[in-house]
Amino acid sequence: MKTITAVTIASSDSGGGAGVPADLLTFAAHGVHGAAVLVAVTAQDTSRIHAIEPLSAGIIHKQMDAVFGDLRPRAAKIGALYDAARIRAVVSGLTRHRAKNVVLDPVLVSKGGRRLLASSARAALVNSLFPLCDLVTPNLPEAEALSGIRIRSDADRREAARALAAKGAGAVLVKGGHSRGDGITDLLFDGRRFLEIPGRRRKTRATHGLGCTLSSAIAANLALGRGLEEAVRLGIEYLRVALARGIFPGRGWGTPGRIGARSA
């Protein structure tokens, strides 16, 4: 049986709750082999990020050549990229290796409020990386920041999704977790039509790494050959189950219980 591989291109979380460790756990839960390209490393626990150190563009290039040249991943999940230089390195690698099923979680700040992408790098993210992505998965604050549209209504969310798709992304999933109320509606725009995916809010402190978990679950399903809409629905359902099995390894925020939450 041929091994199916997906790659995460992101920063590492030394606490294991988000970033590359979270992505690899999520890939494994779907029966997908996980490869990793580290962009930056963090000194991080369950409460906050203490320090961030980016890796050189050169080692990012070499990691991407090694992974894509040998393992030939069927999907790529991209997370926190730190700055414009790191974005350019990733864009170069994706283009060189003609990466497919690219899912971008456009991380701007951490759970604790630490900036994970320089403000000056937003233009590079949108102009250079979006056109290479099959799906971009912003939360509401990220959708506002990247589209320039203030989101206060469902109509605003649709306008923001259209604006982000117009910047080159194949599809946009505007996540509803930052909305108010007991209900959550995730909005998928595939460039032609909108699909609303409703759900119920779960009251839990196991919320560290939610965006990483969702985007890597979607990437895993794309690697397994599922279509975009099905991959998104399955990713959202996987996250809901994982939230119900949250774990609390430290004294701060918990994280979704990924292993065993769903088999591929």
C-alpha positions in Angstrom: 0.0 0.0 0.0 1.4 3.3 -1.1 2.1 5.8 1.7 0.3 9.1 1.4 2.3 12.2 2.5 1.3 15.7 3.4 3.8 18.4 4.5 3.5 21.2 7.0 5.4 24.4 6.2 5.2 26.4 9.4 6.8 27.4 12.7 7.3 25.0 15.6 5.6 25.2 19.0 7.9 23.8 21.7 4.8 23.2 23.8 3.3 20.9 21.1 -0.1 22.6 21.0 0.1 24.5 17.7 2.3 24.9 14.6 4.3 22.0 13.2 3.7 19.5 16.1 -0.1 20.0 16.0 -0.1 19.6 12.2 1.9 16.3 12.4 -0.4 14.9 15.0 -3.4 15.8 12.9 -1.9 14.2 9.8 -1.2 11.0 11.8 -4.8 10.9 13.0 -5.9 10.8 9.4 -3.5 8.0 8.5 -1.3 10.4 6.5 2.5 10.5 6.8 3.6 14.0 7.9 6.7 15.7 6.6 7.8 19.1 7.9 9.5 22.3 6.7 10.4 24.5 9.7 10.3 28.2 9.0 10.9 29.4 12.6 11.1 28.0 16.1 9.5 29.3 19.2 10.1 29.0 22.9 6.5 28.4 23.9 4.4 26.9 26.6 0.7 26.6 27.1 0.4 30.2 28.3 2.5 32.3 25.9 5.4 32.6 23.4 8.6 33.6 25.1 10.8 33.9 22.0 10.8 33.4 18.3 13.8 32.7 16.1 13.4 32.4 12.2 15.4 30.0 10.1 17.4 31.1 7.1 15.9 31.2 3.7 18.7 28.8 2.6 17.7 26.0 5.0 14.0 26.5 4.1 14.9 26.0 0.5 16.9 22.9 1.3 14.1 21.4 3.5 11.6 22.0 0.7 13.9 20.4 -1.9 14.4 17.4 0.3 10.7 16.8 1.1 9.3 17.5 -2.3 12.1 15.8 -4.2 11.7 12.5 -2.3 8.4 12.2 -0.5 6.3 14.0 -3.1 3.6 15.3 -0.8 0.0 15.3 -2.1 -0.9 18.3 0.0 0.8 21.2 1.8 -0.4 23.0 4.9 1.2 26.4 5.5 1.1 28.2 8.8 3.0 31.0 10.5 5.7 32.4 8.2 7.2 35.2 10.3 8.2 37.7 7.6 8.5 38.6 3.9 11.9 36.9 3.5 10.5 33.6 4.8 7.4 34.0 2.6 9.6 34.5 -0.5 11.5 31.4 0.3 8.3 29.3 0.7 6.8 30.8 -2.5 10.0 29.9 -4.4 9.9 26.3 -3.2 6.2 25.8 -3.9 6.6 27.2 -7.4 9.7 25.1 -8.1 8.1 21.9 -7.0 4.6 22.7 -8.4 3.0 22.0 -5.1 -0.7 20.9 -5.2 -3.5 21.0 -2.7 -2.0 24.0 -0.8 -3.9 25.1 2.3 -2.8 28.4 3.9 -3.7 29.2 7.5 -2.8 33.0 7.4 -1.6 33.2 11.0 -1.0 36.9 12.1 -0.9 36.6 15.9 -0.7 33.8 18.4 -3.4 32.7 20.9 -1.6 34.9 23.5 -1.4 38.0 21.2 2.2 37.6 20.0 2.7 38.8 16.5 3.6 35.9 14.2 3.8 37.8 10.9 5.4 41.2 10.5 2.9 43.8 9.4 5.2 44.7 6.6 4.9 41.1 5.3 1.1 41.1 4.7 1.5 42.4 1.1 3.9 39.6 0.3 1.5 37.0 1.9 -1.4 38.2 -0.2 0.3 39.1 -3.5 2.9 36.3 -3.7 1.4 33.4 -1.7 -2.3 33.6 -2.2 -2.1 32.8 -6.0 -0.4 29.5 -5.1 -3.1 28.4 -2.6 -6.0 26.2 -3.3 -7.6 27.3 0.0 -7.0 30.1 2.5 -8.6 29.7 6.0 -8.6 33.1 7.8 -10.5 33.7 11.1 -12.6 36.9 11.2 -9.8 39.2 12.5 -7.5 37.8 9.8 -10.1 38.2 7.1 -10.6 41.8 8.1 -6.8 42.6 8.2 -6.1 40.9 4.9 -9.1 42.1 3.0 -9.3 45.6 4.5 -13.0 45.1 5.0 -14.6 45.6 8.4 -16.8 42.6 9.2 -19.9 43.3 11.1 -22.5 41.2 9.2 -22.9 38.1 7.0 -22.8 40.4 4.0 -19.5 41.8 5.2 -18.1 38.3 5.5 -19.1 37.4 2.0 -17.6 40.6 0.7 -14.3 39.8 2.5 -14.3 36.3 1.1 -14.8 37.6 -2.4 -12.0 40.2 -1.9 -9.6 37.5 -0.7 -10.4 35.2 -3.6 -9.9 38.1 -6.0 -6.3 38.3 -4.7 -5.6 34.9 -6.2 -6.7 32.2 -3.7 -8.6 29.3 -5.2 -11.1 29.3 -2.4 -11.6 31.0 1.0 -12.9 29.6 4.2 -13.8 32.4 6.6 -14.0 30.7 10.0 -16.7 31.8 12.4 -15.1 31.0 15.8 -14.6 34.7 16.7 -18.3 35.5 16.2 -20.6 36.0 19.1 -23.4 33.7 20.3 -23.8 30.0 20.8 -23.8 29.2 17.0 -20.8 29.2 14.7 -21.0 29.4 10.9 -18.0 28.8 8.8 -18.3 30.3 5.3 -16.7 28.6 2.3 -16.4 30.6 -1.0 -15.0 28.5 -3.9 -14.8 31.5 -6.3 -18.3 30.9 -7.7 -20.7 30.1 -4.8 -21.0 30.3 -1.0 -21.5 27.4 1.3 -22.4 28.0 5.0 -21.5 25.3 7.4 -23.3 25.8 10.8 -22.3 24.4 14.1 -22.6 24.9 17.9 -20.0 26.6 20.0 -18.3 24.3 22.6 -17.3 25.9 25.9 -13.8 24.8 26.5 -10.3 26.1 27.2 -8.8 23.6 24.8 -8.6 26.2 22.1 -4.8 26.5 21.5 -4.0 25.5 17.9 -7.5 25.4 16.5 -6.6 27.0 13.2 -3.6 24.7 12.8 -5.7 21.6 13.5 -8.5 22.6 11.1 -6.2 23.6 8.2 -4.0 20.5 8.6 -7.1 18.2 8.8 -8.4 19.8 5.5 -5.0 19.3 3.9 -4.9 15.6 5.1 -8.3 15.0 3.5 -7.2 16.7 0.2 -4.1 14.4 0.3 -6.4 11.4 0.6 -8.1 12.4 -2.6 -11.2 14.1 -1.4 -12.7 17.1 -3.1 -12.5 20.6 -1.6 -16.0 20.8 -0.2 -15.8 17.3 1.3 -12.4 18.0 2.7 -13.6 21.2 4.4 -16.7 19.5 5.9 -14.6 16.6 7.2 -12.0 18.9 8.6 -14.6 20.9 10.5 -16.2 17.7 11.8 -12.8 16.4 12.9 -12.1 19.6 14.8 -15.5 19.4 16.6 -14.7 15.9 17.8 -11.2 16.9 18.8 -12.5 19.8 20.8 -14.7 17.4 22.7 -11.6 15.4 23.6 -9.5 18.4 24.6 -6.3 17.8 26.7 -4.6 20.1 29.2 -0.9 19.2 29.3 0.2 22.4 31.1 -1.1 25.2 33.3 -2.4 27.4 30.5 -4.6 26.8 27.4 -5.5 23.3 26.4 -5.4 21.8 22.9 -7.7 19.6 20.9 -7.3 15.9 21.5 -6.2 14.9 18.0 -5.0 11.3 18.1 -7.8 8.9 17.6 -10.4 11.6 17.1 -11.1 10.3 13.6 -9.7 7.6 11.4 -9.1 8.2 7.6 
